[in-house]
């Protein structure tokens, strides 16, 4: 996901309500999220669906890597040779 441009991608809720379709178009074209504020504080993010899905996939991958590192550090890993043998056996079956 592209980073937020603070000059272009932060809008108060009242302004967002008045121009919803133009802000949806902006998010779709720029692939940058839009931060919606209320009383000067961030309350919501409008994001392009494809960019949001990509962000979720990256987060899931990072969580899986963290889990794998934790398991290895706890001594629950297996050697490359054993992993390769398991994969090759599952392919042949």
N, CA, C and O atoms as CSV, one atom per row, in Angstrom:
chain,resi,resn,atom,element,x,y,z
A,1,UNK,N,N,0.848,-1.170,0.000
A,1,UNK,CA,C,0.000,0.000,0.000
A,1,UNK,C,C,0.896,1.236,0.000
A,1,UNK,O,O,1.889,1.304,0.724
A,2,UNK,N,N,0.529,2.186,-0.809
A,2,UNK,CA,C,1.273,3.446,-0.886
A,2,UNK,C,C,1.108,4.222,0.421
A,2,UNK,O,O,0.057,4.137,1.055
A,3,UNK,N,N,2.127,4.973,0.830
A,3,UNK,CA,C,1.982,5.775,2.051
A,3,UNK,C,C,1.018,6.945,1.839
A,3,UNK,O,O,0.828,7.417,0.719
A,4,UNK,N,N,0.426,7.392,2.923
A,4,UNK,CA,C,-0.485,8.530,2.880
A,4,UNK,C,C,0.297,9.805,2.599
A,4,UNK,O,O,1.348,10.042,3.196
A,5,UNK,N,N,-0.218,10.622,1.691
A,5,UNK,CA,C,0.331,11.945,1.420
A,5,UNK,C,C,-0.444,12.907,2.316
A,5,UNK,O,O,-1.634,13.136,2.100
A,6,UNK,N,N,0.227,13.470,3.319
A,6,UNK,CA,C,-0.481,14.276,4.315
A,6,UNK,C,C,-1.156,15.514,3.734
A,6,UNK,O,O,-2.121,16.011,4.315
A,7,UNK,N,N,-0.673,16.024,2.604
A,7,UNK,CA,C,-1.295,17.204,1.994
A,7,UNK,C,C,-2.547,16.851,1.190
A,7,UNK,O,O,-3.453,17.675,1.065
A,8,UNK,N,N,-2.604,15.643,0.649
A,8,UNK,CA,C,-3.700,15.282,-0.253
A,8,UNK,C,C,-4.641,14.211,0.294
A,8,UNK,O,O,-5.770,14.085,-0.181
A,9,UNK,N,N,-4.202,13.447,1.272
A,9,UNK,CA,C,-4.944,12.252,1.671
A,9,UNK,C,C,-5.528,12.312,3.083
A,9,UNK,O,O,-5.815,11.272,3.675
A,10,UNK,N,N,-5.701,13.489,3.615
A,10,UNK,CA,C,-6.337,13.657,4.923
A,10,UNK,C,C,-7.501,14.617,4.743
A,10,UNK,O,O,-7.318,15.751,4.301
A,11,UNK,N,N,-8.703,14.160,5.089
A,11,UNK,CA,C,-9.894,14.978,4.897
A,11,UNK,C,C,-10.817,14.880,6.100
A,11,UNK,O,O,-10.984,13.803,6.674
A,12,UNK,N,N,-11.418,16.003,6.484
A,12,UNK,CA,C,-12.413,15.950,7.560
A,12,UNK,C,C,-13.677,15.234,7.077
A,12,UNK,O,O,-13.989,15.235,5.886
A,13,UNK,N,N,-14.381,14.636,8.003
A,13,UNK,CA,C,-15.589,13.879,7.677
A,13,UNK,C,C,-16.603,14.715,6.907
A,13,UNK,O,O,-17.216,14.218,5.962
A,14,UNK,N,N,-16.788,15.960,7.288
A,14,UNK,CA,C,-17.772,16.809,6.607
A,14,UNK,C,C,-17.400,16.995,5.130
A,14,UNK,O,O,-18.273,16.961,4.263
A,15,UNK,N,N,-16.129,17.189,4.847
A,15,UNK,CA,C,-15.676,17.333,3.460
A,15,UNK,C,C,-15.800,16.012,2.707
A,15,UNK,O,O,-16.168,15.991,1.532
A,16,UNK,N,N,-15.491,14.909,3.390
A,16,UNK,CA,C,-15.611,13.585,2.782
A,16,UNK,C,C,-17.054,13.305,2.379
A,16,UNK,O,O,-17.309,12.820,1.277
A,17,UNK,N,N,-17.996,13.607,3.265
A,17,UNK,CA,C,-19.424,13.388,2.965
A,17,UNK,C,C,-19.846,14.127,1.703
A,17,UNK,O,O,-20.607,13.599,0.892
A,18,UNK,N,N,-19.353,15.338,1.541
A,18,UNK,CA,C,-19.748,16.170,0.402
A,18,UNK,C,C,-19.176,15.679,-0.921
A,18,UNK,O,O,-19.719,15.986,-1.982
A,19,UNK,N,N,-18.082,14.917,-0.869
A,19,UNK,CA,C,-17.454,14.495,-2.118
A,19,UNK,C,C,-17.046,13.040,-2.138
A,19,UNK,O,O,-15.976,12.697,-2.640
A,20,UNK,N,N,-17.902,12.170,-1.589
A,20,UNK,CA,C,-17.576,10.749,-1.456
A,20,UNK,C,C,-17.073,10.146,-2.766
A,20,UNK,O,O,-16.017,9.514,-2.782
A,21,UNK,N,N,-17.797,10.325,-3.846
A,21,UNK,CA,C,-17.414,9.671,-5.104
A,21,UNK,C,C,-16.054,10.153,-5.602
A,21,UNK,O,O,-15.285,9.358,-6.140
A,22,UNK,N,N,-15.744,11.431,-5.435
A,22,UNK,CA,C,-14.439,11.917,-5.896
A,22,UNK,C,C,-13.311,11.345,-5.038
A,22,UNK,O,O,-12.215,11.107,-5.545
A,23,UNK,N,N,-13.560,11.123,-3.758
A,23,UNK,CA,C,-12.528,10.542,-2.897
A,23,UNK,C,C,-12.337,9.056,-3.176
A,23,UNK,O,O,-11.221,8.543,-3.092
A,24,UNK,N,N,-13.415,8.372,-3.503
A,24,UNK,CA,C,-13.289,6.966,-3.908
A,24,UNK,C,C,-12.467,6.883,-5.187
A,24,UNK,O,O,-11.600,6.018,-5.309
A,25,UNK,N,N,-12.728,7.765,-6.132
A,25,UNK,CA,C,-11.956,7.798,-7.371
A,25,UNK,C,C,-10.480,8.097,-7.074
A,25,UNK,O,O,-9.596,7.472,-7.660
A,26,UNK,N,N,-10.214,9.029,-6.187
A,26,UNK,CA,C,-8.841,9.385,-5.827
A,26,UNK,C,C,-8.098,8.172,-5.257
A,26,UNK,O,O,-6.966,7.889,-5.646
A,27,UNK,N,N,-8.743,7.466,-4.339
A,27,UNK,CA,C,-8.125,6.298,-3.717
A,27,UNK,C,C,-7.880,5.204,-4.751
A,27,UNK,O,O,-6.841,4.544,-4.725
A,28,UNK,N,N,-8.826,5.014,-5.654
A,28,UNK,CA,C,-8.693,4.002,-6.698
A,28,UNK,C,C,-7.549,4.334,-7.647
A,28,UNK,O,O,-6.792,3.445,-8.037
A,29,UNK,N,N,-7.417,5.586,-8.016
A,29,UNK,CA,C,-6.376,5.997,-8.961
A,29,UNK,C,C,-4.985,6.054,-8.339
A,29,UNK,O,O,-4.013,5.607,-8.948
A,30,UNK,N,N,-4.885,6.597,-7.136
A,30,UNK,CA,C,-3.563,6.785,-6.525
A,30,UNK,C,C,-3.069,5.559,-5.776
A,30,UNK,O,O,-1.871,5.415,-5.531
A,31,UNK,N,N,-3.987,4.679,-5.415
A,31,UNK,CA,C,-3.690,3.495,-4.604
A,31,UNK,C,C,-3.228,3.882,-3.194
A,31,UNK,O,O,-2.705,3.048,-2.455
A,32,UNK,N,N,-3.427,5.162,-2.826
A,32,UNK,CA,C,-3.085,5.632,-1.483
A,32,UNK,C,C,-4.357,5.681,-0.641
A,32,UNK,O,O,-5.412,6.067,-1.144
A,33,UNK,N,N,-4.274,5.297,0.633
A,33,UNK,CA,C,-5.458,5.389,1.486
A,33,UNK,C,C,-5.796,6.833,1.810
A,33,UNK,O,O,-4.948,7.721,1.709
A,34,UNK,N,N,-7.031,7.056,2.196
A,34,UNK,CA,C,-7.508,8.378,2.595
A,34,UNK,C,C,-7.825,8.321,4.088
A,34,UNK,O,O,-8.601,7.474,4.532
A,35,UNK,N,N,-7.225,9.219,4.852
A,35,UNK,CA,C,-7.487,9.315,6.283
A,35,UNK,C,C,-8.631,10.298,6.499
A,35,UNK,O,O,-8.557,11.455,6.086
A,36,UNK,N,N,-9.680,9.826,7.146
A,36,UNK,CA,C,-10.844,10.670,7.427
A,36,UNK,C,C,-10.776,11.073,8.900
A,36,UNK,O,O,-10.615,10.233,9.785
A,37,UNK,N,N,-10.902,12.377,9.138
A,37,UNK,CA,C,-10.805,12.884,10.504
A,37,UNK,C,C,-12.149,13.405,10.989
A,37,UNK,O,O,-13.022,13.760,10.196
A,38,UNK,N,N,-12.296,13.442,12.306
A,38,UNK,CA,C,-13.471,14.020,12.938
A,38,UNK,C,C,-12.983,14.738,14.194
A,38,UNK,O,O,-12.325,14.144,15.047
A,39,UNK,N,N,-13.312,16.011,14.290
A,39,UNK,CA,C,-12.842,16.840,15.403
A,39,UNK,C,C,-11.314,16.834,15.485
A,39,UNK,O,O,-10.743,16.861,16.576
A,40,UNK,N,N,-10.663,16.799,14.327
A,40,UNK,CA,C,-9.213,16.875,14.268
A,40,UNK,C,C,-8.469,15.586,14.554
A,40,UNK,O,O,-7.240,15.586,14.623
A,41,UNK,N,N,-9.195,14.481,14.721
A,41,UNK,CA,C,-8.563,13.192,15.015
A,41,UNK,C,C,-8.934,12.172,13.949
A,41,UNK,O,O,-10.062,12.170,13.456
A,42,UNK,N,N,-7.994,11.307,13.592
A,42,UNK,CA,C,-8.260,10.255,12.626
A,42,UNK,C,C,-9.300,9.281,13.156
A,42,UNK,O,O,-9.198,8.805,14.287
A,43,UNK,N,N,-10.310,8.983,12.326
A,43,UNK,CA,C,-11.365,8.052,12.748
A,43,UNK,C,C,-11.564,6.892,11.780
A,43,UNK,O,O,-12.127,5.864,12.158
A,44,UNK,N,N,-11.110,7.043,10.536
A,44,UNK,CA,C,-11.323,5.978,9.564
A,44,UNK,C,C,-10.323,6.105,8.417
A,44,UNK,O,O,-9.754,7.168,8.170
A,45,UNK,N,N,-10.132,4.987,7.730
A,45,UNK,CA,C,-9.279,4.940,6.551
A,45,UNK,C,C,-10.104,4.371,5.402
A,45,UNK,O,O,-10.768,3.346,5.557
A,46,UNK,N,N,-10.061,5.034,4.253
A,46,UNK,CA,C,-10.669,4.521,3.040
A,46,UNK,C,C,-9.527,4.003,2.176
A,46,UNK,O,O,-8.598,4.744,1.855
A,47,UNK,N,N,-9.600,2.730,1.800
A,47,UNK,CA,C,-8.501,2.122,1.047
A,47,UNK,C,C,-9.024,1.417,-0.196
A,47,UNK,O,O,-10.154,0.930,-0.216
A,48,UNK,N,N,-8.201,1.368,-1.223
A,48,UNK,CA,C,-8.487,0.603,-2.429
A,48,UNK,C,C,-8.565,-0.879,-2.052
A,48,UNK,O,O,-7.719,-1.365,-1.301
A,49,UNK,N,N,-9.546,-1.590,-2.552
A,49,UNK,CA,C,-9.769,-2.986,-2.177
A,49,UNK,C,C,-8.549,-3.849,-2.511
A,49,UNK,O,O,-8.103,-4.631,-1.672
A,50,UNK,N,N,-8.014,-3.719,-3.705
A,50,UNK,CA,C,-6.858,-4.530,-4.103
A,50,UNK,C,C,-5.655,-4.242,-3.208
A,50,UNK,O,O,-4.952,-5.164,-2.796
A,51,UNK,N,N,-5.418,-2.971,-2.909
A,51,UNK,CA,C,-4.303,-2.604,-2.030
A,51,UNK,C,C,-4.526,-3.165,-0.623
A,51,UNK,O,O,-3.579,-3.625,0.015
A,52,UNK,N,N,-5.756,-3.130,-0.141
A,52,UNK,CA,C,-6.069,-3.667,1.180
A,52,UNK,C,C,-5.855,-5.175,1.218
A,52,UNK,O,O,-5.303,-5.697,2.187
A,53,UNK,N,N,-6.283,-5.880,0.177
A,53,UNK,CA,C,-6.078,-7.330,0.107
A,53,UNK,C,C,-4.590,-7.661,0.082
A,53,UNK,O,O,-4.155,-8.609,0.736
A,54,UNK,N,N,-3.806,-6.889,-0.667
A,54,UNK,CA,C,-2.353,-7.110,-0.704
A,54,UNK,C,C,-1.738,-6.886,0.674
A,54,UNK,O,O,-0.857,-7.637,1.093
A,55,UNK,N,N,-2.193,-5.872,1.365
A,55,UNK,CA,C,-1.709,-5.589,2.714
A,55,UNK,C,C,-2.028,-6.748,3.652
A,55,UNK,O,O,-1.186,-7.140,4.460
A,56,UNK,N,N,-3.225,-7.293,3.552
A,56,UNK,CA,C,-3.601,-8.425,4.388
A,56,UNK,C,C,-2.729,-9.647,4.099
A,56,UNK,O,O,-2.326,-10.352,5.024
A,57,UNK,N,N,-2.435,-9.904,2.820
A,57,UNK,CA,C,-1.591,-11.042,2.460
A,57,UNK,C,C,-0.177,-10.870,3.023
A,57,UNK,O,O,0.412,-11.821,3.537
A,58,UNK,N,N,0.363,-9.650,2.921
A,58,UNK,CA,C,1.705,-9.397,3.470
A,58,UNK,C,C,1.726,-9.570,4.979
A,58,UNK,O,O,2.682,-10.119,5.527
A,59,UNK,N,N,0.692,-9.110,5.649
A,59,UNK,CA,C,0.607,-9.255,7.095
A,59,UNK,C,C,0.553,-10.733,7.483
A,59,UNK,O,O,1.218,-11.156,8.429
A,60,UNK,N,N,-0.227,-11.502,6.761
A,60,UNK,CA,C,-0.329,-12.933,7.035
A,60,UNK,C,C,1.024,-13.612,6.842
A,60,UNK,O,O,1.412,-14.461,7.645
A,61,UNK,N,N,1.743,-13.244,5.786
A,61,UNK,CA,C,3.066,-13.805,5.539
A,61,UNK,C,C,4.019,-13.467,6.683
A,61,UNK,O,O,4.751,-14.335,7.157
A,62,UNK,N,N,4.012,-12.206,7.128
A,62,UNK,CA,C,4.867,-11.810,8.243
A,62,UNK,C,C,4.517,-12.570,9.522
A,62,UNK,O,O,5.406,-12.967,10.276
A,63,UNK,N,N,3.226,-12.770,9.763
A,63,UNK,CA,C,2.809,-13.532,10.946
A,63,UNK,C,C,3.293,-14.970,10.856
A,63,UNK,O,O,3.728,-15.540,11.856
A,64,UNK,N,N,3.223,-15.566,9.664
A,64,UNK,CA,C,3.708,-16.937,9.483
A,64,UNK,C,C,5.215,-17.021,9.677
A,64,UNK,O,O,5.711,-17.980,10.269
A,65,UNK,N,N,5.950,-16.023,9.180
A,65,UNK,CA,C,7.406,-16.007,9.376
A,65,UNK,C,C,7.751,-15.881,10.856
A,65,UNK,O,O,8.646,-16.566,11.351
A,66,UNK,N,N,7.039,-15.006,11.555
A,66,UNK,CA,C,7.272,-14.837,12.987
A,66,UNK,C,C,6.996,-16.149,13.731
A,66,UNK,O,O,7.763,-16.542,14.609
A,67,UNK,N,N,5.915,-16.811,13.379
A,67,UNK,CA,C,5.565,-18.084,14.016
A,67,UNK,C,C,6.645,-19.129,13.748
A,67,UNK,O,O,7.038,-19.870,14.649
A,68,UNK,N,N,7.125,-19.185,12.497
A,68,UNK,CA,C,8.167,-20.154,12.150
A,68,UNK,C,C,9.462,-19.870,12.911
A,68,UNK,O,O,10.103,-20.794,13.411
A,69,UNK,N,N,9.852,-18.588,13.000
A,69,UNK,CA,C,11.062,-18.229,13.750
A,69,UNK,C,C,10.930,-18.617,15.219
A,69,UNK,O,O,11.880,-19.111,15.827
A,70,UNK,N,N,9.753,-18.390,15.780
A,70,UNK,CA,C,9.512,-18.749,17.176
A,70,UNK,C,C,9.639,-20.258,17.366
A,70,UNK,O,O,10.260,-20.716,18.326
A,71,UNK,N,N,9.060,-21.020,16.465
A,71,UNK,CA,C,9.135,-22.481,16.562
A,71,UNK,C,C,10.578,-22.963,16.432
A,71,UNK,O,O,10.996,-23.864,17.160
A,72,UNK,N,N,11.336,-22.381,15.522
A,72,UNK,CA,C,12.742,-22.767,15.353
A,72,UNK,C,C,13.529,-22.436,16.619
A,72,UNK,O,O,14.328,-23.246,17.088
A,73,UNK,N,N,13.301,-21.245,17.170
A,73,UNK,CA,C,13.996,-20.840,18.393
A,73,UNK,C,C,13.641,-21.720,19.590
A,73,UNK,O,O,14.427,-21.837,20.529
A,74,UNK,N,N,12.483,-22.327,19.560
A,74,UNK,CA,C,12.053,-23.230,20.634
A,74,UNK,C,C,12.512,-24.665,20.375
A,74,UNK,O,O,12.201,-25.571,21.147
A,75,UNK,N,N,13.259,-24.865,19.276
A,75,UNK,CA,C,13.781,-26.199,18.969
A,75,UNK,C,C,12.792,-27.103,18.281
A,75,UNK,O,O,12.978,-28.319,18.260
A,76,UNK,N,N,11.742,-26.536,17.717
A,76,UNK,CA,C,10.716,-27.356,17.057
A,76,UNK,C,C,10.884,-27.394,15.547
A,76,UNK,O,O,9.967,-27.816,14.843
A,77,UNK,N,N,12.028,-26.965,15.031
A,77,UNK,CA,C,12.279,-26.993,13.599
A,77,UNK,C,C,12.796,-28.348,13.153
A,77,UNK,O,O,13.138,-29.195,13.978
A,78,UNK,N,N,12.851,-28.545,11.852
A,78,UNK,CA,C,13.441,-29.770,11.302
A,78,UNK,C,C,14.521,-29.370,10.307
A,78,UNK,O,O,14.533,-28.246,9.807
A,79,UNK,N,N,15.403,-30.277,10.033
A,79,UNK,CA,C,16.509,-29.985,9.117
A,79,UNK,C,C,15.999,-29.858,7.684
A,79,UNK,O,O,14.925,-30.350,7.340
A,80,UNK,N,N,16.798,-29.188,6.864
A,80,UNK,CA,C,16.446,-29.036,5.453
A,80,UNK,C,C,16.300,-30.406,4.801
A,80,UNK,O,O,15.373,-30.635,4.024
A,81,UNK,N,N,17.218,-31.312,5.120
A,81,UNK,CA,C,17.196,-32.661,4.533
A,81,UNK,C,C,15.890,-33.375,4.878
A,81,UNK,O,O,15.263,-33.980,4.008
A,82,UNK,N,N,15.477,-33.305,6.152
A,82,UNK,CA,C,14.236,-33.966,6.567
A,82,UNK,C,C,13.015,-33.315,5.891
A,82,UNK,O,O,12.085,-34.009,5.479
A,83,UNK,N,N,13.027,-31.989,5.784
A,83,UNK,CA,C,11.920,-31.287,5.128
A,83,UNK,C,C,11.835,-31.685,3.660
A,83,UNK,O,O,10.746,-31.928,3.140
A,84,UNK,N,N,12.977,-31.749,2.998
A,84,UNK,CA,C,13.001,-32.136,1.578
A,84,UNK,C,C,12.478,-33.556,1.410
A,84,UNK,O,O,11.710,-33.828,0.487
A,85,UNK,N,N,12.884,-34.457,2.287
A,85,UNK,CA,C,12.419,-35.851,2.225
A,85,UNK,C,C,10.901,-35.902,2.387
A,85,UNK,O,O,10.227,-36.637,1.665
A,86,UNK,N,N,10.360,-35.128,3.328
A,86,UNK,CA,C,8.907,-35.111,3.551
A,86,UNK,C,C,8.167,-34.594,2.328
A,86,UNK,O,O,7.144,-35.158,1.940
A,87,UNK,N,N,8.673,-33.525,1.715
A,87,UNK,CA,C,8.024,-32.947,0.540
A,87,UNK,C,C,8.080,-33.913,-0.632
A,87,UNK,O,O,7.083,-34.121,-1.324
A,88,UNK,N,N,9.241,-34.499,-0.849
A,88,UNK,CA,C,9.394,-35.426,-1.971
A,88,UNK,C,C,8.482,-36.640,-1.791
A,88,UNK,O,O,7.902,-37.128,-2.761
A,89,UNK,N,N,8.352,-37.130,-0.552
A,89,UNK,CA,C,7.479,-38.257,-0.286
A,89,UNK,C,C,6.027,-37.897,-0.561
A,89,UNK,O,O,5.286,-38.705,-1.122
A,90,UNK,N,N,5.606,-36.688,-0.172
A,90,UNK,CA,C,4.213,-36.286,-0.397
A,90,UNK,C,C,3.915,-36.089,-1.881
A,90,UNK,O,O,2.781,-36.286,-2.317
A,91,UNK,N,N,4.918,-35.705,-2.652
A,91,UNK,CA,C,4.732,-35.529,-4.096
A,91,UNK,C,C,4.552,-36.878,-4.779
A,91,UNK,O,O,3.750,-36.999,-5.705
A,92,UNK,N,N,5.283,-37.888,-4.336
A,92,UNK,CA,C,5.235,-39.215,-4.948
A,92,UNK,C,C,3.953,-39.966,-4.614
A,92,UNK,O,O,3.516,-40.829,-5.375
A,93,UNK,N,N,3.351,-39.637,-3.473
A,93,UNK,CA,C,2.135,-40.362,-3.040
A,93,UNK,C,C,0.910,-39.942,-3.780
A,93,UNK,O,O,-0.176,-40.462,-3.524
